[in-house]
Amino acid sequence: MVGGQIPACQYTAVAKGGGAQIARVPADEWIQAVPSILSQLEQIPTFADDPEMQRRMEDAITILEDGGPPDADQACEIFSLMAALNGTPPGSKVSIAYLPTEEAAQGLSAQGCDKGSYASVLVLKEAGMEPSAETEAAIMDLITSLLVTGGK
């Protein structure tokens, strides 16, 4: 792993005007990137100024610092805490978000962590994309499939 990035990309496609990336790794490998991610989140004013966000980040940091490296189940617990930072309901195993925002969507990102696996799907379109329930459902189906099958 380099610079806090996820260590295993299963598929990347770049086409004129967009691209896609799919990754799946064991959750206990994914967790190695989390301290870097949390440090970056702490610098964002939205998170830094919100007491609830601070509490959730502190909960994640406590799990990371207590008792050595987190196992896969603890990694997924931390994923859920981090997903809640973006408004995903607490306890969720999957998170989905338009990038940079739903109003100005140029991409759709989904991540999930369950049963010891972490998966990520990113779809980008330079010209922008129209948010739709159908697109979100397709991405959620893909994330769920990756988590259930372990990407096989």
VOLUM-764800 format. One record per residue: residue number from 1; x, y, z of N, C-alpha, C in turn. Coordinates in Angstrom, 3 decimals. Layout:
BEGIN
ATOM pos      n_u      n_v      n_w     ca_u     ca_v     ca_w      c_u      c_v      c_w
ATOM NUM        X        Y        Z        X        Y        Z        X        Y        Z
...
***
This chain:
BEGIN
ATOM pos      n_u      n_v      n_w     ca_u     ca_v     ca_w      c_u      c_v      c_w
ATOM   1    0.842   -1.172    0.000    0.000    0.000    0.000    0.887    1.234    0.000
ATOM   2    0.503    2.216   -0.805    1.280    3.441   -0.913    0.375    4.622   -0.601
ATOM   3    0.820    5.491    0.298    0.109    6.741    0.559   -1.319    6.577    1.025
ATOM   4   -1.627    5.481    1.746   -2.972    5.304    2.261   -3.988    4.920    1.215
ATOM   5   -3.558    4.403    0.084   -4.490    4.001   -0.950   -4.819    2.524   -0.816
ATOM   6   -5.949    2.133   -1.365   -6.372    0.737   -1.326   -5.400   -0.087   -2.170
ATOM   7   -4.945   -1.240   -1.652   -3.880   -1.980   -2.311   -4.260   -2.840   -3.510
ATOM   8   -5.520   -3.111   -3.777   -5.827   -4.056   -4.853   -6.965   -3.560   -5.734
ATOM   9   -6.635   -3.143   -6.917   -7.643   -2.728   -7.883   -7.905   -3.922   -8.792
ATOM  10   -9.157   -4.326   -8.909   -9.482   -5.465   -9.743   -9.753   -5.074  -11.190
ATOM  11  -10.251   -3.858  -11.381  -10.614   -3.454  -12.729  -10.558   -1.948  -12.833
ATOM  12   -9.918   -1.470  -13.867   -9.910   -0.042  -14.171  -10.132    0.122  -15.661
ATOM  13  -11.023    1.020  -16.031  -11.262    1.324  -17.440  -11.326    2.827  -17.599
ATOM  14  -10.601    3.330  -18.565  -10.629    4.758  -18.861  -11.046    4.895  -20.320
ATOM  15  -12.064    5.673  -20.527  -12.545    5.927  -21.882  -12.655    7.430  -22.053
ATOM  16  -12.727    7.856  -23.287  -12.886    9.281  -23.540  -14.137    9.772  -22.811
ATOM  17  -13.922   10.691  -21.902  -15.045   11.283  -21.189  -15.401   10.612  -19.881
ATOM  18  -14.683    9.571  -19.469  -15.037    8.949  -18.197  -14.221    7.722  -17.892
ATOM  19  -14.651    7.000  -16.890  -13.944    5.789  -16.509  -14.622    5.109  -15.344
ATOM  20  -14.080    3.947  -14.980  -14.615    3.175  -13.865  -13.477    2.447  -13.171
ATOM  21  -13.661    2.201  -11.893  -12.687    1.444  -11.119  -13.441    0.577  -10.113
ATOM  22  -13.019   -0.681  -10.015  -13.609   -1.624   -9.065  -12.469   -2.240   -8.268
ATOM  23  -12.626   -2.270   -6.954  -11.604   -2.865   -6.093  -12.278   -3.694   -5.012
ATOM  24  -11.598   -4.755   -4.604  -12.044   -5.548   -3.466  -10.807   -6.080   -2.762
ATOM  25  -10.772   -5.894   -1.455   -9.645   -6.375   -0.653  -10.183   -6.903    0.679
ATOM  26   -9.403   -7.736    1.342   -9.788   -8.107    2.702   -9.872   -6.844    3.567
ATOM  27  -10.874   -6.794    4.426  -11.094   -5.603    5.252   -9.899   -5.294    6.140
ATOM  28   -9.184   -6.332    6.586   -8.038   -6.062    7.449   -6.851   -5.483    6.673
ATOM  29   -6.885   -5.548    5.348   -5.901   -4.817    4.526   -6.388   -3.396    4.272
ATOM  30   -7.683   -3.251    3.973   -8.257   -1.923    3.728   -8.022   -1.005    4.927
ATOM  31   -8.148   -1.552    6.125   -8.059   -0.740    7.338   -6.713   -0.038    7.454
ATOM  32   -5.703   -0.556    6.801   -4.379    0.066    6.857   -4.380    1.470    6.238
ATOM  33   -5.323    1.743    5.331   -5.422    3.061    4.693   -6.199    4.061    5.543
ATOM  34   -6.917    3.583    6.543   -7.847    4.430    7.287   -7.178    5.553    8.076
ATOM  35   -6.068    5.340    8.784   -5.480    6.479    9.511   -5.191    7.673    8.605
ATOM  36   -4.709    7.425    7.404   -4.444    8.509    6.452   -5.746    9.198    6.043
ATOM  37   -6.779    8.412    5.821   -8.088    8.961    5.429   -8.657    9.812    6.558
ATOM  38   -8.596    9.311    7.783   -9.111   10.071    8.925   -8.361   11.381    9.110
ATOM  39   -7.053   11.358    8.907   -6.260   12.595    9.017   -6.713   13.621    7.995
ATOM  40   -7.010   13.164    6.784   -7.484   14.079    5.742   -8.866   14.624    6.095
ATOM  41   -9.751   13.766    6.619  -11.099   14.207    6.983  -11.062   15.253    8.091
ATOM  42  -10.142   15.097    9.027  -10.054   16.043   10.140   -9.707   17.453    9.674
ATOM  43   -9.150   17.579    8.486   -8.768   18.886    7.952   -9.922   19.597    7.246
ATOM  44  -10.992   18.876    6.928  -12.126   19.461    6.224  -12.996   20.214    7.231
ATOM  45  -13.233   21.511    7.001  -13.986   22.317    7.974  -15.345   21.726    8.353
ATOM  46  -16.056   21.136    7.413  -17.366   20.556    7.699  -17.263   19.528    8.813
ATOM  47  -16.218   18.716    8.769  -16.034   17.696    9.782  -15.413   18.279   11.046
ATOM  48  -14.443   19.149   10.879  -13.715   19.709   12.019  -14.611   20.534   12.927
ATOM  49  -15.646   21.170   12.377  -16.504   22.059   13.153  -17.760   21.388   13.692
ATOM  50  -17.957   20.101   13.415  -19.177   19.404   13.810  -18.877   18.437   14.958
ATOM  51  -19.424   18.693   16.151  -19.135   17.836   17.310  -19.509   16.364   17.087
ATOM  52  -20.612   16.105   16.407  -21.020   14.720   16.140  -20.019   14.038   15.218
ATOM  53  -19.559   14.737   14.200  -18.549   14.184   13.294  -17.257   13.904   14.059
ATOM  54  -16.873   14.837   14.925  -15.674   14.653   15.735  -15.802   13.410   16.618
ATOM  55  -16.979   13.213   17.217  -17.196   12.045   18.080  -17.052   10.756   17.274
ATOM  56  -17.628   10.723   16.077  -17.539    9.515   15.249  -16.091    9.238   14.819
ATOM  57  -15.360   10.288   14.474  -13.953   10.095   14.113  -13.158    9.603   15.313
ATOM  58  -13.437   10.156   16.485  -12.740    9.715   17.695  -13.056    8.255   18.001
ATOM  59  -14.306    7.832   17.768  -14.670    6.427   17.965  -13.841    5.533   17.046
ATOM  60  -13.702    5.930   15.790  -12.912    5.149   14.837  -11.444    5.105   15.255
ATOM  61  -10.911    6.236   15.680   -9.514    6.297   16.097   -9.288    5.433   17.335
ATOM  62  -10.236    5.436   18.267  -10.123    4.612   19.473  -10.037    3.132   19.106
ATOM  63  -10.885    2.689   18.196  -10.846    1.285   17.764   -9.496    0.979   17.132
ATOM  64   -8.978    1.905   16.328   -7.688    1.691   15.672   -6.536    1.610   16.673
ATOM  65   -6.617    2.406   17.726   -5.496    2.500   18.662   -5.546    1.474   19.778
ATOM  66   -6.710    0.907   20.058   -6.843   -0.041   21.165   -6.537   -1.462   20.724
ATOM  67   -5.578   -2.075   21.368   -5.358   -3.500   21.214   -4.734   -3.979   19.923
ATOM  68   -3.937   -3.198   19.269   -3.259   -3.674   18.066   -4.096   -3.533   16.819
ATOM  69   -3.634   -4.115   15.710   -4.337   -3.968   14.435   -5.750   -4.539   14.500
ATOM  70   -6.730   -3.820   13.967   -8.100   -4.318   13.973   -8.237   -5.560   13.092
ATOM  71   -9.119   -6.473   13.510   -9.417   -7.614   12.664  -10.450   -7.185   11.618
ATOM  72  -10.845   -8.106   10.760  -11.756   -7.765    9.657  -13.105   -7.253   10.157
ATOM  73  -13.631   -7.841   11.235  -14.921   -7.373   11.765  -14.808   -5.957   12.321
ATOM  74  -13.720   -5.672   13.042  -13.510   -4.321   13.554  -13.315   -3.333   12.410
ATOM  75  -12.644   -3.778   11.349  -12.447   -2.915   10.181  -13.802   -2.515    9.598
ATOM  76  -14.727   -3.460    9.500  -16.052   -3.136    8.960  -16.834   -2.232    9.910
ATOM  77  -16.604   -2.370   11.220  -17.225   -1.465   12.186  -16.717   -0.039   11.963
ATOM  78  -15.424    0.092   11.734  -14.838    1.410   11.454  -15.371    1.952   10.136
ATOM  79  -15.527    1.084    9.123  -16.118    1.518    7.856  -17.484    2.152    8.115
ATOM  80  -18.296    1.485    8.925  -19.637    1.998    9.215  -19.575    3.362    9.896
ATOM  81  -18.643    3.537   10.834  -18.478    4.834   11.489  -18.086    5.906   10.481
ATOM  82  -17.176    5.550    9.569  -16.734    6.513    8.554  -17.851    6.827    7.559
ATOM  83  -18.640    5.821    7.183  -19.750    6.050    6.257  -20.766    7.008    6.877
ATOM  84  -20.944    6.911    8.187  -21.872    7.816    8.878  -21.407    9.264    8.801
ATOM  85  -20.103    9.481    8.614  -19.597   10.842    8.460  -20.183   11.512    7.228
ATOM  86  -20.543   10.703    6.226  -21.124   11.245    4.992  -22.642   11.172    4.986
ATOM  87  -23.237   10.901    6.133  -24.687   10.894    6.218  -25.334    9.536    6.019
ATOM  88  -24.548    8.493    5.824  -25.095    7.148    5.714  -25.599    6.740    7.091
ATOM  89  -26.757    6.085    7.170  -27.275    5.693    8.490  -26.264    4.848    9.277
ATOM  90  -26.131    5.106   10.579  -25.200    4.327   11.401  -25.483    2.829   11.273
ATOM  91  -24.423    2.043   11.233  -24.561    0.601   11.117  -24.630    0.094    9.690
ATOM  92  -24.626    1.007    8.717  -24.719    0.604    7.313  -23.473   -0.145    6.875
ATOM  93  -23.684   -1.105    5.993  -22.573   -1.870    5.434  -22.159   -1.337    4.073
ATOM  94  -22.987   -0.445    3.503  -22.714    0.113    2.175  -22.999    1.606    2.192
ATOM  95  -22.172    2.356    1.467  -22.337    3.805    1.353  -22.244    4.179   -0.122
ATOM  96  -23.074    5.124   -0.548  -23.053    5.570   -1.940  -23.172    7.089   -1.958
ATOM  97  -22.422    7.732   -2.869  -22.451    9.192   -2.935  -22.081    9.667   -4.332
ATOM  98  -22.727   10.750   -4.754  -22.354   11.414   -6.005  -21.157   12.321   -5.732
ATOM  99  -20.315   12.455   -6.729  -19.109   13.269   -6.605  -19.115   14.406   -7.607
ATOM 100  -18.783   15.620   -7.283  -18.508   16.067   -5.930  -19.780   16.219   -5.094
ATOM 101  -20.917   16.475   -5.745  -22.212   16.550   -5.058  -23.274   15.997   -5.996
ATOM 102  -24.437   15.713   -5.451  -25.531   15.220   -6.298  -25.965   16.281   -7.307
ATOM 103  -25.907   17.547   -6.912  -26.325   18.641   -7.788  -25.359   18.858   -8.958
ATOM 104  -24.101   18.534   -8.770  -23.087   18.741   -9.812  -22.357   17.423  -10.094
ATOM 105  -23.116   16.345  -10.185  -22.538   15.002  -10.262  -21.677   14.790  -11.505
ATOM 106  -20.447   14.375  -11.255  -19.544   13.940  -12.318  -19.119   12.494  -12.074
ATOM 107  -19.598   11.943  -10.980  -19.251   10.572  -10.664  -20.139   10.018   -9.577
ATOM 108  -20.051    8.715   -9.431  -20.788    8.014   -8.396  -19.818    7.048   -7.739
ATOM 109  -19.733    7.117   -6.416  -18.806    6.285   -5.654  -19.606    5.462   -4.658
ATOM 110  -19.292    4.184   -4.574  -19.925    3.315   -3.584  -18.846    2.473   -2.936
ATOM 111  -18.985    2.297   -1.639  -18.082    1.444   -0.890  -18.918    0.572    0.028
ATOM 112  -18.351   -0.574    0.385  -19.029   -1.446    1.327  -18.024   -2.279    2.094
ATOM 113  -18.437   -2.725    3.266  -17.597   -3.596    4.074  -18.510   -4.566    4.804
ATOM 114  -18.275   -5.860    4.589  -19.106   -6.881    5.217  -18.384   -8.218    5.148
ATOM 115  -18.574   -9.012    6.181  -18.028  -10.371    6.217  -16.537  -10.422    5.887
ATOM 116  -15.802   -9.428    6.364  -14.362   -9.429    6.195  -13.842   -8.916    4.868
ATOM 117  -14.724   -8.373    4.020  -14.299   -7.835    2.719  -14.683   -6.370    2.601
ATOM 118  -13.818   -5.612    1.940  -14.087   -4.218    1.594  -14.139   -4.143    0.076
ATOM 119  -15.128   -3.428   -0.459  -15.242   -3.261   -1.910  -15.547   -1.806   -2.226
ATOM 120  -15.086   -1.379   -3.404  -15.283   -0.002   -3.843  -15.562    0.018   -5.339
ATOM 121  -16.533    0.835   -5.736  -16.855    1.039   -7.152  -16.902    2.539   -7.388
ATOM 122  -16.209    2.984   -8.416  -16.186    4.393   -8.785  -16.474    4.511  -10.268
ATOM 123  -17.456    5.322  -10.625  -17.794    5.585  -12.023  -17.716    7.091  -12.228
ATOM 124  -16.933    7.527  -13.224  -16.757    8.951  -13.500  -17.191    9.279  -14.917
ATOM 125  -17.739   10.469  -15.088  -18.154   10.947  -16.406  -17.856   12.440  -16.461
ATOM 126  -16.886   12.827  -17.290  -16.456   14.229  -17.350  -17.586   15.195  -17.663
ATOM 127  -18.491   14.797  -18.539  -19.587   15.680  -18.929  -20.681   15.745  -17.866
ATOM 128  -20.500   15.003  -16.794  -21.498   14.986  -15.731  -22.482   13.858  -15.929
ATOM 129  -23.198   13.571  -14.883  -24.201   12.515  -14.959  -25.465   12.955  -14.257
ATOM 130  -26.548   12.457  -14.736  -27.847   12.746  -14.148  -28.109   11.732  -13.036
ATOM 131  -28.247   12.180  -11.784  -28.547   11.235  -10.718  -29.842   10.472  -11.015
ATOM 132  -29.815    9.169  -10.779  -31.019    8.370  -11.002  -31.043    7.170  -10.068
ATOM 133  -32.247    6.778   -9.708  -32.431    5.611   -8.846  -31.927    4.351   -9.537
ATOM 134  -32.072    4.283  -10.860  -31.635    3.098  -11.602  -30.114    2.935  -11.532
ATOM 135  -29.386    4.036  -11.717  -27.921    3.995  -11.645  -27.481    3.615  -10.239
ATOM 136  -28.090    4.229   -9.242  -27.740    3.919   -7.858  -28.008    2.446   -7.550
ATOM 137  -29.136    1.923   -8.011  -29.479    0.517   -7.766  -28.465   -0.413   -8.425
ATOM 138  -28.040   -0.077   -9.645  -27.064   -0.911  -10.346  -25.729   -0.932   -9.606
ATOM 139  -25.289    0.228   -9.123  -24.025    0.307   -8.389  -24.147   -0.441   -7.055
ATOM 140  -25.282   -0.284   -6.383  -25.497   -1.000   -5.122  -25.508   -2.511   -5.349
ATOM 141  -26.122   -2.965   -6.441  -26.116   -4.399   -6.762  -24.687   -4.898   -6.972
ATOM 142  -23.875   -4.092   -7.652  -22.487   -4.475   -7.902  -21.698   -4.563   -6.590
ATOM 143  -21.826   -3.562   -5.731  -21.127   -3.585   -4.441  -21.563   -4.808   -3.638
ATOM 144  -22.862   -5.042   -3.567  -23.373   -6.178   -2.810  -22.827   -7.489   -3.353
ATOM 145  -22.786   -7.613   -4.663  -22.243   -8.814   -5.287  -20.780   -9.008   -4.935
ATOM 146  -20.002   -7.934   -4.981  -18.591   -8.024   -4.620  -18.399   -8.470   -3.179
ATOM 147  -19.236   -7.974   -2.282  -19.123   -8.327   -0.876  -19.577   -9.760   -0.616
ATOM 148  -20.652  -10.170   -1.263  -21.193  -11.518   -1.054  -20.285  -12.585   -1.635
ATOM 149  -19.777  -12.330   -2.836  -18.965  -13.341   -3.528  -17.485  -13.176   -3.270
ATOM 150  -17.106  -12.116   -2.596  -15.681  -11.871   -2.407  -15.002  -11.483   -3.693
ATOM 151  -15.788  -10.978   -4.669  -15.226  -10.517   -5.937  -14.944  -11.617   -6.924
ATOM 152  -15.421  -12.845   -6.649  -15.138  -13.978   -7.541  -16.150  -14.083   -8.642
***
